Amino acid sequence: MSNLPVNPLPSIQSPEMRTQFLSRVRQALGHAETTVPGGRPVRSDAVIREVSANDPKRIARWMQYASDNGMCVQRVRPDEVPAASQKALAEHNVRRVMLNCATWPVEPLAKSLRAAGVQVHCWTDTGCTQKVFECDAAVTDCRYGLADTGSLMVWSDSGFGRSSTLTVNLHVVILPVDKIIGDLVDAMALLARDTGRNMPSNVVIINGPSKTSDIEMNLVTGVHGPKFLSVMVVDPQPASLA
């Protein structure tokens, strides 16, 4: 081992020193001096957006695209959510489920599922982060549905755990129609509004059941997340269910 003294790199503390340092780097690379833009470029919604926030067809579009993405989609009234959840779980012989909802009422749903003989765990339970690995399915709500791609947006916080959307074989999602928005432009604005601009540690756009073709280009589902994804689009107005 060498006993020669080591000269640490000088710290670049002041803005002037940083400017000088970066200027020398640019010169060494043969780059011209850069200028700071005066502001963001003007956004052209006609170019970047396919679905506006108020598009009356956004719900139908979301449902069509989500179905095309491999999700099982149905439209139900709020009072039909427990029965629809039971049916989705029964189709996959689910015996143990994790309930994890940021805004949807959990207790009525938990009571209904327990009455149907399903063992229910809630994300607020002690040890839920371990119990979720023992569950066959999870029933969760989501933050928003993105109509332009038929996607779901979720993010983690103290009341919504990320593992319930990743570790189970079946993911059942509750999506109220008023949570279906135009696209990611709207979603990022709402994310900033809902979180007070404190970016969550985990934000995920779910486009369908988990799948990959990394291994010899063979498509395999359920590798990185749920193999089955079922979504209940909740509409409080029966007349619009036609």
Legacy VTK file of the C-alpha trace (Angstrom):
# vtk DataFile Version 3.0
C-alpha trace
ASCII
DATASET POLYDATA
POINTS 242 float
0.000 0.000 0.000
1.361 3.397 -0.988
2.021 5.977 1.706
2.064 8.851 -0.769
-0.204 11.731 0.226
-3.477 11.963 -1.635
-4.570 15.384 -2.843
-8.369 15.510 -2.801
-10.197 17.214 -5.627
-11.023 20.810 -4.741
-14.652 21.334 -3.842
-16.610 23.643 -6.083
-18.633 25.671 -3.624
-19.310 29.086 -5.087
-21.340 29.763 -8.238
-18.314 31.561 -9.731
-16.077 28.521 -9.248
-18.736 26.249 -10.748
-19.060 28.522 -13.761
-15.292 28.558 -14.316
-15.034 24.795 -13.898
-17.866 24.038 -16.363
-16.438 26.567 -18.818
-13.094 24.738 -18.833
-14.897 21.407 -19.361
-16.801 22.805 -22.349
-13.630 24.232 -23.860
-11.841 20.899 -23.452
-14.715 19.160 -25.255
-14.762 21.747 -27.996
-18.213 22.990 -27.092
-19.347 26.567 -27.297
-20.570 28.406 -24.238
-24.197 27.667 -23.478
-26.936 30.095 -22.635
-29.815 29.530 -20.262
-33.182 29.503 -22.046
-35.442 32.412 -21.207
-38.305 30.099 -20.300
-40.209 27.000 -21.299
-41.283 26.674 -24.931
-44.955 27.258 -25.629
-46.883 23.979 -25.550
-49.038 23.163 -28.561
-51.877 20.947 -27.352
-52.940 20.311 -30.937
-49.600 18.606 -31.528
-48.951 16.713 -28.299
-52.435 15.734 -27.099
-54.913 13.232 -28.508
-57.498 13.486 -25.703
-58.471 16.642 -23.851
-59.464 16.684 -20.198
-63.096 17.407 -21.114
-63.417 15.040 -24.076
-66.889 13.430 -23.713
-65.581 10.236 -25.325
-62.661 9.778 -22.945
-64.436 7.113 -20.816
-65.364 4.966 -23.801
-61.876 5.422 -25.218
-60.230 4.404 -21.942
-62.346 1.253 -21.745
-61.605 0.280 -25.340
-57.862 0.857 -25.073
-57.656 -0.881 -21.672
-59.432 -3.925 -23.124
-57.043 -3.916 -26.066
-54.163 -3.830 -23.548
-55.351 -7.096 -21.983
-57.357 -5.776 -19.039
-60.722 -7.281 -18.158
-62.972 -4.202 -18.009
-66.533 -3.840 -16.771
-68.697 -0.845 -15.935
-70.640 -1.007 -12.647
-72.602 1.163 -10.243
-71.068 1.937 -6.830
-73.402 -0.501 -5.064
-72.298 -3.276 -7.434
-68.595 -3.052 -6.542
-68.701 -5.733 -3.773
-70.502 -8.271 -5.970
-68.272 -7.511 -8.965
-65.194 -7.914 -6.764
-66.446 -11.252 -5.455
-67.026 -12.466 -9.000
-63.554 -11.433 -10.172
-61.930 -13.185 -7.211
-64.078 -16.314 -7.577
-63.103 -16.677 -11.247
-59.500 -17.128 -10.100
-60.285 -19.191 -6.976
-58.875 -16.502 -4.687
-58.873 -17.433 -1.006
-56.808 -14.578 0.438
-56.884 -10.960 -0.699
-55.214 -7.671 0.203
-57.378 -4.534 0.188
-55.417 -1.352 -0.450
-57.321 1.836 -1.290
-56.244 5.454 -1.101
-59.770 6.915 -1.322
-62.326 4.146 -1.873
-64.089 2.981 1.359
-62.488 -0.291 2.409
-64.645 -1.549 5.286
-67.905 -2.240 3.356
-65.913 -4.123 0.736
-63.975 -6.072 3.361
-67.202 -7.057 5.130
-68.745 -8.278 1.882
-65.719 -10.350 0.905
-65.416 -11.910 4.355
-69.095 -12.884 4.174
-68.279 -14.656 0.904
-65.594 -16.718 2.649
-62.534 -14.786 1.481
-59.738 -14.144 3.966
-59.208 -10.386 3.876
-56.183 -8.323 4.859
-56.121 -4.528 4.752
-53.122 -2.364 4.054
-53.643 -0.647 7.392
-53.186 -3.970 9.256
-50.034 -4.632 11.229
-47.610 -6.676 9.163
-49.402 -5.934 5.894
-46.119 -5.601 3.996
-45.426 -9.278 4.711
-48.983 -10.567 4.441
-49.337 -9.248 0.907
-46.840 -11.883 -0.254
-49.222 -14.558 1.024
-52.230 -13.186 -0.874
-53.589 -14.530 -4.152
-54.992 -11.164 -5.216
-55.269 -7.499 -4.348
-58.211 -5.152 -4.694
-57.094 -1.528 -4.929
-58.271 1.787 -6.245
-55.999 3.931 -8.401
-55.213 7.613 -8.728
-56.256 8.169 -12.351
-57.030 6.486 -15.640
-55.335 7.907 -18.745
-57.719 7.887 -21.699
-55.141 8.333 -24.442
-53.496 4.975 -23.695
-56.028 3.080 -21.548
-53.582 3.128 -18.624
-53.827 3.319 -14.838
-51.753 5.638 -12.663
-50.818 4.744 -9.079
-48.330 6.140 -6.612
-47.189 5.160 -3.156
-47.640 7.053 0.084
-48.367 6.231 3.724
-51.861 5.008 2.835
-51.144 3.126 -0.385
-48.467 0.447 -0.610
-46.723 -0.336 -3.866
-46.296 -4.079 -3.299
-50.038 -4.782 -3.517
-49.930 -3.839 -7.208
-46.845 -5.968 -7.922
-46.699 -9.192 -5.922
-50.097 -10.809 -6.542
-51.317 -12.983 -9.406
-54.576 -11.033 -9.807
-54.987 -7.279 -9.434
-58.553 -5.956 -9.241
-58.837 -2.177 -9.646
-61.646 0.231 -8.735
-61.695 3.186 -11.141
-64.441 5.845 -10.720
-65.377 7.513 -14.007
-64.480 10.952 -12.645
-60.874 9.710 -12.296
-60.559 9.093 -16.037
-58.582 12.015 -17.437
-57.180 12.899 -20.824
-53.508 11.979 -20.751
-50.166 12.230 -18.979
-50.177 16.020 -19.337
-53.238 16.155 -17.073
-51.841 13.407 -14.857
-48.619 15.246 -14.050
-50.517 18.432 -13.208
-52.833 16.480 -10.887
-49.876 14.642 -9.343
-48.311 17.995 -8.429
-51.630 19.251 -7.072
-52.432 16.126 -5.040
-48.980 15.729 -3.517
-48.151 19.369 -2.948
-45.288 18.971 -5.436
-43.601 16.480 -3.115
-42.918 13.753 -5.664
-43.779 10.282 -4.279
-41.054 7.669 -4.111
-42.925 5.443 -6.546
-45.159 6.499 -9.460
-46.286 3.778 -11.878
-48.247 3.804 -15.134
-49.923 0.393 -15.546
-50.697 -0.469 -19.160
-51.989 -4.000 -18.640
-51.015 -7.358 -17.131
-47.289 -7.724 -16.542
-45.489 -9.178 -19.536
-42.021 -9.478 -21.014
-40.347 -10.962 -24.066
-36.791 -10.596 -22.738
-36.156 -14.348 -22.843
-35.604 -15.451 -26.440
-38.396 -13.102 -27.582
-41.070 -15.364 -26.095
-43.916 -13.332 -24.563
-44.484 -14.338 -20.940
-47.113 -12.790 -18.671
-47.003 -12.373 -14.904
-43.207 -12.123 -14.615
-42.750 -8.649 -13.117
-46.256 -8.216 -11.670
-49.842 -9.505 -11.842
-50.709 -11.979 -14.581
-54.355 -10.873 -14.589
-55.739 -7.345 -14.336
-59.448 -6.680 -13.841
-60.871 -3.150 -13.687
-64.273 -1.985 -12.445
-65.164 1.373 -13.998
-67.562 2.784 -11.396
-70.347 4.989 -12.779
-72.897 6.439 -10.306
-75.422 7.154 -13.082
-77.195 3.985 -14.253
-78.467 5.755 -17.358
-74.917 6.118 -18.660
-74.240 2.398 -18.364
-76.054 1.613 -21.575
LINES 1 243
242 0 1 2 3 4 5 6 7 8 9 10 11 12 13 14 15 16 17 18 19 20 21 22 23 24 25 26 27 28 29 30 31 32 33 34 35 36 37 38 39 40 41 42 43 44 45 46 47 48 49 50 51 52 53 54 55 56 57 58 59 60 61 62 63 64 65 66 67 68 69 70 71 72 73 74 75 76 77 78 79 80 81 82 83 84 85 86 87 88 89 90 91 92 93 94 95 96 97 98 99 100 101 102 103 104 105 106 107 108 109 110 111 112 113 114 115 116 117 118 119 120 121 122 123 124 125 126 127 128 129 130 131 132 133 134 135 136 137 138 139 140 141 142 143 144 145 146 147 148 149 150 151 152 153 154 155 156 157 158 159 160 161 162 163 164 165 166 167 168 169 170 171 172 173 174 175 176 177 178 179 180 181 182 183 184 185 186 187 188 189 190 191 192 193 194 195 196 197 198 199 200 201 202 203 204 205 206 207 208 209 210 211 212 213 214 215 216 217 218 219 220 221 222 223 224 225 226 227 228 229 230 231 232 233 234 235 236 237 238 239 240 241
